């Protein structure tokens, strides 16, 4: 289960109010696109693209309090840095699954107003 930093999410909602919904929507859409880019980078063994895209999403996830998701992207970023593609498919699959779970938890948190 992805860990969420609820304190950070509350601070974000307090600061952004209703704009937090837009921020989360944009993060979700952007991350879906970036996951596709990461998938292509893995297929092409493009270490630099893997590293830079994973780094970007890692930061976005951390800014939304999706700590576990951020750590998954950190792992992919390090794989890109090291040009380590052996058995990376499982790490990528786990990251995709964590993304879906994290977004579900964030949406649930928003709906509950907590």
Phi and psi in degrees as a GROMACS rama.xvg file:
@    title "Ramachandran Plot"
@    xaxis  label "Phi"
@    yaxis  label "Psi"
@TYPE xy
-66.0341  136.622  UNK-2
-81.4411  135.938  UNK-3
-116.206  139.044  UNK-4
-88.8167  92.6496  UNK-5
-66.7171  -30.3387  UNK-6
-62.5983  -46.176  UNK-7
-63.5659  -42.4052  UNK-8
-61.6945  -41.2541  UNK-9
-63.4792  -42.4329  UNK-10
-61.9906  -41.773  UNK-11
-62.4789  -45.1626  UNK-12
-65.4839  -39.541  UNK-13
-63.4199  -38.0141  UNK-14
-78.1354  -43.5288  UNK-15
-95.3697  -17.9827  UNK-16
53.7669  -125.55  UNK-17
-69.1119  -20.9909  UNK-18
-65.2895  -16.8406  UNK-19
-62.007  -31.7226  UNK-20
-63.6283  -43.8595  UNK-21
-64.1468  -43.3125  UNK-22
-58.5411  -44.8366  UNK-23
-67.6565  -41.7673  UNK-24
-58.9157  -45.854  UNK-25
-64.9647  -39.941  UNK-26
-61.7415  -43.2994  UNK-27
-62.7841  -47.8529  UNK-28
-63.9894  -46.7703  UNK-29
-61.8063  -42.0601  UNK-30
-68.14  -37.0092  UNK-31
-59.4218  -43.2665  UNK-32
-65.5013  -41.4412  UNK-33
-70.1494  -32.1995  UNK-34
-63.3384  -38.5436  UNK-35
-63.5808  -40.8062  UNK-36
-63.9105  -41.4391  UNK-37
-63.3804  -41.6204  UNK-38
-58.146  -42.5968  UNK-39
-66.1428  -40.7939  UNK-40
-62.2187  -39.2814  UNK-41
-65.6361  -46.3413  UNK-42
-58.9011  -39.4641  UNK-43
-90.453  -0.78074  UNK-44
51.7362  47.8404  UNK-45
-96.1769  90.6046  UNK-46
-63.5234  -39.8411  UNK-47
-66.5703  -43.5108  UNK-48
-64.0727  -43.7452  UNK-49
-56.1154  -48.6191  UNK-50
-62.7604  -49.6958  UNK-51
-69.7547  -40.5911  UNK-52
-69.4914  -43.5227  UNK-53
-62.5739  -38.3181  UNK-54
-61.0962  -44.317  UNK-55
-61.5456  -47.6374  UNK-56
-69.4823  -34.3012  UNK-57
-54.7079  -46.6067  UNK-58
-66.1616  -41.0913  UNK-59
-63.301  -42.2735  UNK-60
-63.7202  -42.2449  UNK-61
-63.352  -37.9075  UNK-62
-68.7642  -19.5534  UNK-63
-97.6218  3.66715  UNK-64
80.4337  12.583  UNK-65
-89.3596  73.1184  UNK-66
-62.4809  -43.4278  UNK-67
-64.1741  -42.959  UNK-68
-62.2459  -42.5958  UNK-69
-58.0295  -40.6232  UNK-70
-66.4853  -36.8566  UNK-71
-61.8401  -44.0067  UNK-72
-69.0334  -30.8071  UNK-73
-61.5014  -41.9608  UNK-74
-60.0064  -42.5506  UNK-75
-67.219  -38.3074  UNK-76
-59.3784  -45.2074  UNK-77
-65.2322  -36.3769  UNK-78
-61.3974  -41.2214  UNK-79
-66.3984  -42.8118  UNK-80
-57.888  -40.6773  UNK-81
-90.6798  0.518198  UNK-82
50.3543  46.1831  UNK-83
-105.089  100.642  UNK-84
-106.122  -3.54046  UNK-85
-65.4032  124.618  UNK-86
57.311  27.8695  UNK-87
-73.4626  -20.0764  UNK-88
-57.6873  -38.4529  UNK-89
-67.1928  -41.1672  UNK-90
-62.8507  -41.4783  UNK-91
-65.4725  -43.3689  UNK-92
-61.6043  -42.3602  UNK-93
-64.1963  -37.0858  UNK-94
-66.4949  -43.0518  UNK-95
-61.1968  -43.8487  UNK-96
-63.8053  -42.463  UNK-97
-62.8014  -38.0188  UNK-98
-60.6541  -47.8693  UNK-99
-61.0434  -45.0972  UNK-100
-65.1679  -43.2954  UNK-101
-63.0916  -43.5964  UNK-102
-64.2929  -38.2585  UNK-103
-61.0061  -43.6038  UNK-104
-67.1622  -39.7159  UNK-105
-64.9545  -44.3075  UNK-106
-62.6771  -41.2394  UNK-107
-63.0083  -44.4197  UNK-108
-59.9204  -43.5118  UNK-109
-63.9205  -43.1034  UNK-110
-64.992  -34.4176  UNK-111
-81.4867  -11.7004  UNK-112
70.4219  23.6619  UNK-113
